[in-house]
Amino acid sequence: MKHRRVLRAAVTVAVTGALAAGMTMALTTSANAGTTLRASAAEKGRYFGAAVATGKLSTSAYVTVLNREFNSVVAENEMKWDATEPQQGQFRYTGGDRLVSHAQANGMSVRGHALLWYQQQPGWAQNMSGSTLRSAMINHVTQVATHYRGKIHSWDVVNEAFADGGSGGRRDSNLQRTGNDWIEAAFRAARAADPGAKLCYNDYNTDGINAKSTGIYNMVRDFKSRGVPIDCVGFQSHLGTSLASDYQANLQRFADLGVDVQITELDVMTGGNQANIYGAVTRACMNVSRCTGITVWGVRDCDSWRGSDNALLFDCNGNKKAAYTNVLNALNAGPGIPTDPPTDPPTDPPTDPPTDPPTDPPTVGCSASVSLNSWTGGFVASVKVTAGSAGTSGWNVGFTLPSGASVTNTWSATASGSTGTVRFANVNYNGRLGAGQVTEFGFQGTGSASGVTPTCTAS
Ligand code: G2I
């Protein structure tokens, strides 16, 4: 994420004054409030989404409601591991692709759900363990996120990895038994495959400040402090007949860690409180400026996995329920979120070579350090580059890899070579560093990189 902050800072400097209007709030009054969920959410800079079973995209009553009310979709099942890689190495994207085309044709963004989950694994993966599973799961993340590169707003990279109950710890699973670092390895692989997607951790029973949500909170804080690429946390919000009084406070504490929050699978038990709870959840999201969108887990009551709970916003005939009205009103009444400054990339730095060759020895130019997450047969390397006293206009970091090791993915740098001596050059947005400034890049590989040391040269 470092590079995004750097990019944004550069853009902000470039537009000082003239385009400050780009940062105005998306303010709306009830007089011109939207009359559909998608319009009202969009007016407040957010999305409103639904989980879709692609088989229903040929049912016109379903599609009518979907297209009128929602500007985001997520596949209820079609992008899960068992659907996308039914046999190892054989990928099937039919259902997911169909949903992406529907979204693109109807002005909807797409949430990706879910790259890794202990459930709905194909049989071949269920039977794997250890380093074989670790490699297979990282390959799965890489392949699927690469296939959908540029088309996904947010990926649930890892789903439901924490245990219920009071432990606040990880859930046991074949994935967890490959090593506690499996989650960060997955996030790094996802970032490498689709640098434009927001990368989320998603879970349920996290609807307030409790042992499980606190366990996740601690993981996110740790990831942010170590530069593991995480951008958002999904709160599924499969709710019963009451809502935790600290629902909003819980969202806010995650937002305060520097991640977006999203309500990802909302549905609520039917009964007297249903409409109130829907309204309260929507208000909580609106009150948290980093709550960027809400997704309900299905369109009509009869589409829901919750059977007779009648847990959604539309009845089986597609009629709006009281819960719908409360959600719409809460969207219309809620505050907007500041729109981002213009996202145009900064203009390239001047290409003229410096007239004087740098006279400093390379150690003054920059230094680099590496931290490795390794497992049998593979590794992810995170590299920190620190500019020396003169700053840099570009940098290049070299490693000599042990024999048998090979680079398979790189992010935030351009690699040359994949075995033996490999070099990583800055990309256009992270070459220019002020004195002492730090940037990060990473690469993933097969084999072992243990003991490697970087050398950094600056220009
Ligand atoms: O369980 C509710 C949700 C909890 N969070 C993660 C979500 O991915 C999960 O969604 C549900 C789907 O709504 C169900 O539709 O995940 C279930 C799987 O655990 C989905 O159910 C499965 C059935 O278990 C399969 O038998 C069936 O083949 O749906 C499949 C496709 O219809």
Residues whose N, C-alpha, C, O or C-beta is under 5 A from the ligand:
A	BS01	G2I	E76 N77 Q119 W305
